[in-house]
Amino acid sequence: VQELLEKVTTSELEHDEARQTVSRLRDELSSTRLHLERARDAESATEERFAERLAQVDPADALLAELQGELAEANLAVQSFRGQEDLRAQNEQLSQKVSD
């Protein structure tokens, strides 16, 4: 009887240890799931912020391209004006040479 009682006590202790281990593993699993959920939320928030910033960049790029086109046109106009000024100066010099 004593031997059976010791075996039962040992089995009960082992069973309690197993329950504690299962309980600890369940807690760890819950914690891991919570961390995973938070990481997914953070990833989603990051993706949303990236999409918002990208949406802001596209119109800015379009505006930049438009302004670069206008600047190129303005530069051509300035070069043309300078060319006309050079021609006027040359015409005046030739006119003075002819009148001299």
PyMOL commands that set and color helices and strands:
alter all, ss='L'
color gray80, all
select helices_A, chain A and resi 2-99
alter helices_A, ss='H'
color red, helices_A
deselect
rebuild
show_as cartoon
